[in-house]
Amino acid sequence: MAVVWRPPPTFFDEQHHLRAVFNLGAGVDALLALPTLPPDVPVFRLEDAGMSRALAEYALAAVLRVYRRFDRYALSQSAHRWQPETLPARERYAWA
């Protein structure tokens, strides 16, 4: 068995006794396009597997990083400075 996400193109050349491949990504198109994928090995896409919540949290973290200006705070911290940042008005953003 192999549990993969975007394996290198030569991955399946090295696997001689596979019985199944489980893809961790949202789709299997890239996996099925690999010419070295054995045609007789079944491929399974893990449905959700908790990914929807993790992706929502990742998206939220990215939005908050930009909106709360965490990059600027990190630079200030590394320079041993503290200066509060003024947040832009939420109305500027489509998600507000």
C-alpha positions, 0 to 999 in steps of 0.5 A: 500500500502507498499513501501519497500526495504528489509523488515524484514521477519515478516513485512507482518505478521503485514500488514492485508489490503495490496492492493499492494507492491512496491519494491524500490530495483533493483529486487524483488527476495528477496521480493518474497522469503519471506514466509509471503508475501501474495500470492494475493497482487500484487508486483511492482518493481519501474523501475529506479525511479531515481536509476540509476543516484543515483547509478552512483553518489554513485559509483563515490563518492566511487572511488573518496574517494579512489583515492583522499585519503579522508580517510587519509585527514579525519584522519589528520583533526581529528588530527589537522594536514595538510599534502598533500597526493600524489595521485597515478598515474591514470594509475594504475587504470583500469578506467583511 
